[in-house]
Amino acid sequence: MKKLFSKQTKTKISFCTNNLDRFYSDADFSTFNTFLNDKGIEYKEYECQSKCKECKAAPYAVIDGEFVSADSPDELLKSMKSMIQDK
């Protein structure tokens, strides 16, 4: 049971700019922007996250320290939404 006055922690999501440039279109960015502007999410883009093999293979994000990848940006967004709802 959640406390009435507990401070809700934000979900931290990080992206690699190289991965974003490789797999995302302008349409993907607008779709993600709506999701990422939620008040419960804090996100940051890094120039490199030292996950080069994964970065070249598929779209990914690191959510609260957990690596998540998918076959497409749309699938990644669905996975991220699901993970956050399950919290």
MDAnalysis code that builds the backbone (N, CA, C; Angstrom):
import MDAnalysis as mda
import numpy as np

u = mda.Universe.empty(261, n_residues=87, atom_resindex=np.repeat(np.arange(87), 3), trajectory=True)
u.add_TopologyAttr("name", ["N", "CA", "C"] * 87)
u.add_TopologyAttr("resid", np.arange(1, 88))
u.add_TopologyAttr("resname", ["MET", "LYS", "LYS", "LEU", "PHE", "SER", "LYS", "GLN", "THR", "LYS", "THR", "LYS", "ILE", "SER", "PHE", "CYS", "THR", "ASN", "ASN", "LEU", "ASP", "ARG", "PHE", "TYR", "SER", "ASP", "ALA", "ASP", "PHE", "SER", "THR", "PHE", "ASN", "THR", "PHE", "LEU", "ASN", "ASP", "LYS", "GLY", "ILE", "GLU", "TYR", "LYS", "GLU", "TYR", "GLU", "CYS", "GLN", "SER", "LYS", "CYS", "LYS", "GLU", "CYS", "LYS", "ALA", "ALA", "PRO", "TYR", "ALA", "VAL", "ILE", "ASP", "GLY", "GLU", "PHE", "VAL", "SER", "ALA", "ASP", "SER", "PRO", "ASP", "GLU", "LEU", "LEU", "LYS", "SER", "MET", "LYS", "SER", "MET", "ILE", "GLN", "ASP", "LYS"])
u.atoms.positions = np.array([
    [0.847, -1.179, 0.000],
    [0.000, 0.000, 0.000],
    [0.891, 1.241, 0.000],
    [0.579, 2.175, -0.874],
    [1.377, 3.391, -0.959],
    [1.001, 4.345, 0.150],
    [1.984, 5.043, 0.644],
    [1.731, 6.050, 1.668],
    [1.084, 7.263, 1.011],
    [0.241, 7.928, 1.755],
    [-0.476, 9.075, 1.208],
    [0.444, 10.224, 0.804],
    [1.455, 10.472, 1.602],
    [2.312, 11.623, 1.337],
    [3.731, 11.242, 0.944],
    [3.907, 10.037, 0.460],
    [5.248, 9.625, 0.057],
    [5.647, 10.333, -1.234],
    [6.904, 10.630, -1.331],
    [7.414, 11.279, -2.524],
    [7.675, 10.211, -3.575],
    [7.032, 10.348, -4.713],
    [7.195, 9.371, -5.779],
    [8.520, 9.618, -6.493],
    [9.310, 8.556, -6.644],
    [10.570, 8.695, -7.350],
    [10.323, 8.626, -8.849],
    [11.098, 9.375, -9.566],
    [10.966, 9.400, -11.022],
    [11.699, 8.215, -11.629],
    [11.171, 7.737, -12.730],
    [11.836, 6.696, -13.503],
    [12.917, 7.370, -14.327],
    [14.136, 6.867, -14.237],
    [15.262, 7.458, -14.966],
    [15.549, 6.625, -16.210],
    [15.509, 7.295, -17.355],
    [15.741, 6.640, -18.635],
    [16.898, 7.349, -19.320],
    [17.842, 6.575, -19.831],
    [18.954, 7.176, -20.564],
    [19.081, 6.537, -21.945],
    [19.495, 7.376, -22.882],
    [19.648, 6.970, -24.278],
    [21.048, 7.313, -24.760],
    [21.493, 6.601, -25.768],
    [22.755, 6.894, -26.450],
    [22.418, 7.698, -27.706],
    [23.047, 8.842, -27.897],
    [22.739, 9.657, -29.077],
    [23.100, 8.933, -30.367],
    [24.145, 8.129, -30.348],
    [24.502, 7.366, -31.548],
    [23.399, 6.376, -31.903],
    [22.811, 5.733, -30.909],
    [21.727, 4.791, -31.128],
    [20.489, 5.532, -31.645],
    [20.219, 6.686, -31.087],
    [19.084, 7.487, -31.552],
    [19.260, 7.872, -33.016],
    [20.456, 8.309, -33.382],
    [20.731, 8.701, -34.766],
    [20.613, 7.512, -35.724],
    [20.978, 6.339, -35.246],
    [21.006, 5.138, -36.088],
    [19.605, 4.575, -36.348],
    [18.730, 4.568, -35.359],
    [17.471, 3.832, -35.473],
    [16.189, 4.665, -35.475],
    [16.240, 5.919, -35.112],
    [15.016, 6.696, -34.914],
    [14.775, 7.694, -36.030],
    [13.505, 7.826, -36.434],
    [13.104, 8.828, -37.419],
    [12.479, 10.017, -36.682],
    [12.168, 11.064, -37.409],
    [11.521, 12.226, -36.801],
    [10.169, 11.851, -36.196],
    [9.445, 10.957, -36.844],
    [8.140, 10.515, -36.320],
    [8.322, 9.790, -34.991],
    [9.381, 8.990, -34.877],
    [9.660, 8.286, -33.621],
    [9.926, 9.282, -32.499],
    [10.670, 10.337, -32.809],
    [10.999, 11.322, -31.785],
    [9.741, 12.005, -31.252],
    [8.792, 12.317, -32.123],
    [7.582, 12.975, -31.639],
    [6.758, 12.026, -30.772],
    [6.725, 10.745, -31.122],
    [6.008, 9.753, -30.319],
    [6.664, 9.599, -28.951],
    [7.979, 9.506, -28.931],
    [8.713, 9.356, -27.672],
    [8.608, 10.616, -26.826],
    [8.588, 11.764, -27.464],
    [8.552, 13.029, -26.741],
    [7.338, 13.116, -25.827],
    [6.203, 12.679, -26.308],
    [4.987, 12.682, -25.495],
    [5.173, 11.819, -24.256],
    [5.722, 10.639, -24.444],
    [5.966, 9.715, -23.336],
    [6.997, 10.272, -22.354],
    [8.084, 10.806, -22.871],
    [9.186, 11.264, -22.021],
    [8.872, 12.545, -21.251],
    [7.865, 13.277, -21.667],
    [7.491, 14.495, -20.964],
    [6.551, 14.248, -19.795],
    [6.262, 12.995, -19.504],
    [5.451, 12.650, -18.339],
    [6.188, 13.112, -17.083],
    [5.449, 13.612, -16.095],
    [6.086, 14.158, -14.888],
    [6.792, 13.100, -14.049],
    [6.499, 11.825, -14.274],
    [7.148, 10.761, -13.514],
    [8.402, 10.206, -14.176],
    [8.824, 10.840, -15.269],
    [9.985, 10.350, -16.017],
    [11.053, 11.426, -16.106],
    [12.265, 11.001, -15.890],
    [13.433, 11.870, -16.057],
    [14.333, 11.175, -17.071],
    [14.659, 11.848, -18.163],
    [15.493, 11.194, -19.174],
    [16.691, 12.063, -19.544],
    [17.684, 11.381, -20.072],
    [18.907, 12.058, -20.467],
    [19.510, 11.330, -21.658],
    [20.126, 12.088, -22.545],
    [20.831, 11.511, -23.682],
    [22.329, 11.630, -23.424],
    [23.033, 10.539, -23.659],
    [24.483, 10.515, -23.496],
    [25.127, 10.293, -24.852],
    [26.289, 10.890, -25.047],
    [26.992, 10.711, -26.311],
    [27.359, 9.250, -26.520],
    [27.748, 8.577, -25.441],
    [28.098, 7.159, -25.528],
    [27.860, 6.527, -24.161],
    [27.349, 5.291, -24.176],
    [27.123, 4.561, -22.936],
    [27.989, 3.306, -22.867],
    [28.979, 3.202, -23.753],
    [29.904, 2.073, -23.793],
    [29.198, 0.728, -23.966],
    [28.170, 0.722, -24.778],
    [27.447, -0.501, -25.133],
    [27.439, -0.618, -26.651],
    [28.621, -0.521, -27.249],
    [28.750, -0.395, -28.700],
    [28.141, -1.568, -29.475],
    [28.349, -2.790, -29.003],
    [27.805, -3.953, -29.702],
    [26.273, -3.895, -29.712],
    [25.688, -3.592, -28.577],
    [24.237, -3.492, -28.469],
    [23.702, -2.288, -29.243],
    [24.463, -1.208, -29.214],
    [24.064, 0.033, -29.864],
    [23.937, -0.150, -31.375],
    [24.815, -0.939, -31.955],
    [24.779, -1.178, -33.400],
    [23.689, -2.150, -33.797],
    [23.206, -2.964, -32.855],
    [22.273, -4.041, -33.179],
    [20.797, -3.625, -33.177],
    [20.389, -2.782, -32.226],
    [18.963, -2.483, -32.082],
    [18.743, -1.249, -31.221],
    [17.561, -0.644, -31.317],
    [17.220, 0.475, -30.438],
    [17.221, 0.009, -28.976],
    [17.756, 0.846, -28.096],
    [17.775, 0.472, -26.679],
    [17.686, 1.700, -25.793],
    [17.418, 1.422, -24.533],
    [17.413, 2.444, -23.484],
    [17.839, 1.765, -22.193],
    [18.298, 2.555, -21.242],
    [18.612, 2.038, -19.917],
    [17.605, 2.676, -18.965],
    [16.781, 1.828, -18.342],
    [15.705, 2.291, -17.479],
    [16.028, 1.902, -16.044],
    [16.258, 2.908, -15.217],
    [16.634, 2.678, -13.820],
    [17.762, 1.647, -13.713],
    [18.737, 1.770, -14.603],
    [19.908, 0.894, -14.586],
    [19.733, -0.422, -15.322],
    [18.542, -0.695, -15.834],
    [18.279, -1.956, -16.532],
    [18.285, -1.730, -18.039],
    [19.109, -2.504, -18.752],
    [19.217, -2.422, -20.209],
    [17.985, -3.041, -20.858],
    [17.365, -2.305, -21.787],
    [16.189, -2.789, -22.503],
    [16.377, -2.502, -23.986],
    [16.186, -3.530, -24.820],
    [16.281, -3.318, -26.261],
    [15.067, -3.935, -26.945],
    [14.871, -3.568, -28.206],
    [13.748, -4.086, -28.985],
    [14.119, -4.043, -30.460],
    [13.273, -4.654, -31.283],
    [13.537, -4.698, -32.725],
    [13.270, -3.368, -33.416],
    [12.425, -2.529, -32.811],
    [12.099, -1.235, -33.409],
    [11.850, -0.219, -32.300],
    [11.913, 1.067, -32.639],
    [11.608, 2.088, -31.636],
    [10.197, 1.945, -31.070],
    [9.219, 1.569, -31.903],
    [7.846, 1.380, -31.413],
    [7.775, 0.276, -30.366],
    [8.458, -0.834, -30.624],
    [8.464, -1.939, -29.665],
    [9.180, -1.546, -28.378],
    [10.243, -0.763, -28.511],
    [10.959, -0.292, -27.327],
    [10.055, 0.593, -26.474],
    [9.315, 1.475, -27.114],
    [8.402, 2.348, -26.380],
    [7.346, 1.523, -25.641],
    [6.794, 0.506, -26.282],
    [5.814, -0.370, -25.632],
    [6.432, -1.064, -24.426],
    [7.659, -1.539, -24.567],
    [8.345, -2.205, -23.455],
    [8.584, -1.248, -22.298],
    [9.002, -0.028, -22.620],
    [9.258, 0.960, -21.571],
    [7.973, 1.299, -20.825],
    [6.885, 1.501, -21.553],
    [5.603, 1.802, -20.910],
    [5.175, 0.668, -19.996],
    [5.355, -0.551, -20.454],
    [4.986, -1.719, -19.664],
    [5.821, -1.817, -18.386],
    [7.116, -1.581, -18.508],
    [7.996, -1.628, -17.332],
    [7.603, -0.589, -16.297],
    [7.262, 0.600, -16.747],
    [6.915, 1.677, -15.824],
    [5.573, 1.398, -15.151],
    [4.630, 0.841, -15.885],
    [3.325, 0.515, -15.304],
    [3.450, -0.589, -14.266],
    [4.394, -1.501, -14.472],
    [4.574, -2.627, -13.543],
    [5.253, -2.228, -12.244],
    [5.757, -1.028, -12.158],
    [6.452, -0.561, -10.943],
    [5.502, -0.424, -9.793],
])
